[in-house]
Amino acid sequence: MKTKVIPYGRQHITEEDIEAVSKALTEDYLTQGPKIAEFEKAFAAYVGADYAIAVSNGTAALHLCALALGVQPGDKVITSPITFAASANCIRYCGGEVVFADIEPDTYLLDINSVEDLLKKAPKGTYKGIVPVDFAGRAVNMEAFRELADAHGLWIIEDSCHAPGGYFMDSKGMPQNCGNGAFADLAIFSFHPVKHIASGEGGMITTNNPELYENLMQLRTHGILKDENRYVNSIEFAGGIDKYPSWYMEMQQLGFNYRITDFQCALGLSQLKRAAQGLEKRKDIAKKYFTAFEGLPFIKGQSGVVDGHAYHLYVIEVHDRLGLYEYLREQGVFAQIHYIPCHLMPYYRAFGWKEGDLPYSENYYRHCISLPMYPTLSDEDQEYVIGKILKHAKGTDN
Ligand SMILES: *Cc1c(COP(=O)(O)O)cnc(C)c1O
């Protein structure tokens, strides 16, 4: 009999969260209220960036970044295939061409050497940007990517959906937070319930670049500008005499409605207060998995214990992946697979991508499985999961 259902990830909603949202619902604004700027400010401080722009979801954040960086039809942009499809799709929304580079087999992150190979083989100017992904919560060495990007005149969008609170150590031995704007031009986060911080749907862009910030704020809301110093139409046209009337605004570029609501930001803010605590719990869970599986031959690789890892996911690679997946489901443990390589999705195959193009990514996909990882996973439930994995491994004798 199934007694348990343990998912791979889940949100954690507390009484404080409920109170915060209830309070926001009784205020004057449902959307475009004060909680949005408050959440932006608090989030920027959390990751250590100068600016943050809250948007309706992580995919909208990626789309706005691609727009703000001026991706045009035919522009080539490099990303990892081991990510959620949105990291690549944002380039397609602007008509750009996605070029996938392989991952490093040990970190599962976009391999800087394979990116460099692509750049070296092509005439200068062929590629416009790179979208590295802090996959599973492990921070990309963005300093190294910045150096490479600068040498080739490229921009960087860091997809940090998995890594709020994650960091890498720079060449001076200093921790550099994911999305802190020190190296990537723009970084994006998601507040989907399965991520570290939940707001229902929700996303955030962070940057240290004031021009990109201004532009993104406009693009988030239809490309509308309200700033009399930058209007193009005359005061007379606007209907004023010696100044622009206060109703006046200008739509100067084609934007979208990618706004987030005030009550979602109230939830995000409340969750953000517990983010550091949740991160510690994730690290504890990772350590327990690591210790339980250390040295076992049936596990080819695992996320391991890495400083600065934000542990959105805890991935292991096993020989009998399908067998383990099915067995765990029978036992009520809903592990997941992250990800089917993007380049092998039918949509991207239609551009000519095929099996064999990116061997490390494809090999990773054949073996990977993401184990339950969320701050409210109890010790008892984790031990249950570990016990089942060990049992299955003995049974299959590989
Ligand atoms: C969740 C996620 C996204 C998209 O975020 P949404 O809020 O679901 O639109 C993009 N990239 C990665 C790596 C993600 O995990």
The ligand as an SDF file (V2000), in Angstrom:
LIG
                    3D

 15 15  0  0  0  0  0  0  0  0999 V2000
   11.6130   27.7790  -14.0410 C   0  0  0  0  0  0  0  0  0  0  0  0
   12.6590   28.1210  -15.0200 C   0  0  0  0  0  0  0  0  0  0  0  0
   12.4690   29.0730  -16.0380 C   0  0  0  0  0  0  0  0  0  0  0  0
   11.1390   29.7160  -16.3300 C   0  0  0  0  0  0  0  0  0  0  0  0
   10.5090   30.3090  -15.2680 O   0  0  0  0  0  0  0  0  0  0  0  0
    8.9090   30.4380  -15.2740 P   0  0  0  0  0  0  0  0  0  0  0  0
    8.6650   31.3400  -14.0970 O   0  0  0  0  0  0  0  0  0  0  0  0
    8.3420   29.0720  -15.0790 O   0  0  0  0  0  0  0  0  0  0  0  0
    8.4960   31.0640  -16.5500 O   0  0  0  0  0  0  0  0  0  0  0  0
   13.5400   29.3860  -16.8590 C   0  0  0  0  0  0  0  0  0  0  0  0
   14.7400   28.7850  -16.7130 N   0  0  0  0  0  0  0  0  0  0  0  0
   14.9510   27.8430  -15.7710 C   0  0  0  0  0  0  0  0  0  0  0  0
   16.3030   27.2260  -15.6620 C   0  0  0  0  0  0  0  0  0  0  0  0
   13.9200   27.4740  -14.9080 C   0  0  0  0  0  0  0  0  0  0  0  0
   14.1350   26.5230  -14.0040 O   0  0  0  0  0  0  0  0  0  0  0  0
  1  2  1  0
  2  3  1  0
  2 14  2  0
  3  4  1  0
  3 10  2  0
  4  5  1  0
  5  6  1  0
  6  7  2  0
  6  8  1  0
  6  9  1  0
 10 11  1  0
 11 12  2  0
 12 13  1  0
 12 14  1  0
 14 15  1  0
M  END
$$$$
